Amino acid sequence: MEKEEVCQHLAAITDIKQPKEYVCEECVKTHSSWMHLRTCQTCGVTLCCDSSPNTHMTKHFEATAHPVVISAEPGERWLWCYADELVIGY
């Protein structure tokens, strides 16, 4: 991670949790589709983004208060903090 002005949630990330699979775990259960995937840096769950119909990762943040996710999309290297609405590259 680059040394940038970041919030405490982003600064606390020292090891990036990568997705185990490239599927939204909740969409699979309901046979729904997704646009892009995000991986929670607290628990490691991979869920769909806000461009997806079900917005599972935002719902996960609202239910758990796990603040930081990474893009699980190949080639994308950034973290997003829901709590502070900040993004940084890594």
N, C-alpha and C positions, 0 to 999 in steps of 0.2 A: 504494500500500500504506500502511496506517496504521502509525504508529510504535507498535509493541507489543513486548513481550518475545518475541523469536523466536530460533530456532536459526540457526546460521551458514548453513545451506542455504537457508532461507527468506529470510534477509537478503540473500543474494547474488543473488536474482532481481530484475532491474531492468527487464526487458522480458518481458511475458507472451506465450508462444507459443500461439496459438489453433489449434484443430483445422482441418486442411485439409478433412476430410470427417467427417460424423457417422456413422462406422461403425467397428467394431473390426476393424482390419486383419487380425488373426489369426483371428477368428471367420469372416470372409468366406472365408478360404482353406479352412476346414473345414465351411462351410455351417452354422455354429452360430449360436445366438442370444445376445443380451446384454441386460442390464438398463439399465446406465448406462455412460457413457464418461468416460475420463480422458485428458488429454494430458500427456505427459512434457515437463518444462521443460528437460531437457538436450538431447534429440534430436528432439522434436516428434512422436513416434509417438503415435497415439490408439488406446487399447485398452480392454477392458472392466474393470469394477470387481469388487470382491469379492462383490457380490450376484449376479454373473453366474456361470453354471456353470463357466466356464473360468478365471476370475480372471487374465486375461492381463496386466493392469498389474502386479499383485503379482509375477508370474513374471518380468516384464521388470525390475522393481527387483532381484529376487534374482539375475538373470543379469548385470545391468549395473552395479548400485549407483547408478543414476540416482535421486536421492532425492526430487525434488519433482515433483508433478503438479498440474494444475488439474482441476476438474470441467469436462468438455466439454458439460455439459447446459445448454441455453439458460436464461438467467435466473439461473444459479448462478455466484457469483463468490467462489471460495475456492481456496486452495492447501493441499496436504497434504504433509508431509514424512514419508516412510516411515522414514527413519533415526532420527528423533527423536520420531515419532508426535505431531506437532503440526499444527494446522490454524489458518489465519488467513484472514480475508476480504480482498478487494482491491477 
